[in-house]
């Protein structure tokens, strides 16, 4: 009887601690990066830069954060039979754990595209083959920054079977320069955040 009571007490304590940890978890903040820090995003997590050299490509990338702006440029040199790419990755959690972004409707950037093809992907932990939900970033090539809003609902996978993006499982955002053939690229980002559409 005493053992049963002790077991019940332990279960209650564990359940309470689990519930407390869950309820104390902070909601995801809308601002992901205003590039005010040279190394870390606005969530205090180091930015990551990776390109197709990890898969046999020859792409070169130069990136710099200065005066609150991320500047990325380089040349895409694709691996044989595949598109080339260069990705700037913004983690939402220091351990890369998925975060709940379901309280938002999409992602907003203040961006200037000077040259090349650029896309934005929301990287769900449910996607295992790196074919994340993405959308192209299109702006006027007028040398000015433009606000671009990308609703989650418009983000698609490129070559896999289409699945709905689970916005409760987003681990990171990636700004990706890409090309099927050798080409140069250059873009700047002033800010990136989640947004919530105004009520109609």
Number of C-alpha atoms within 10 A of each C-alpha: 6 6 8 9 10 11 12 11 12 12 12 12 12 12 12 12 12 12 11 11 11 10 10 9 8 8 11 17 13 18 16 23 24 20 21 17 16 15 14 18 22 22 18 15 18 16 16 14 17 15 22 21 16 10 12 14 18 18 23 17 20 12 15 13 18 12 11 15 20 21 16 21 20 19 22 27 24 24 20 12 8 14 16 26 26 28 22 19 20 26 26 23 16 11 9 14 14 19 19 15 22 15 14 18 18 21 23 20 22 18 22 24 23 18 15 17 19 22 15 23 24 25 26 23 18 15 17 9 7 12 16 24 24 23 19 16 19 14 17 11 12 10 11 13 19 18 13 16 18 20 17 23 12 12 20 21 18 12 8 13 8 11 10 12 22 18 21 15 19 24 23 20 23 20 22 22 29 26 21 15 15 15 17 19 20 20 22 20 22 21 20 25 19 21 19 14 10 6 4 3
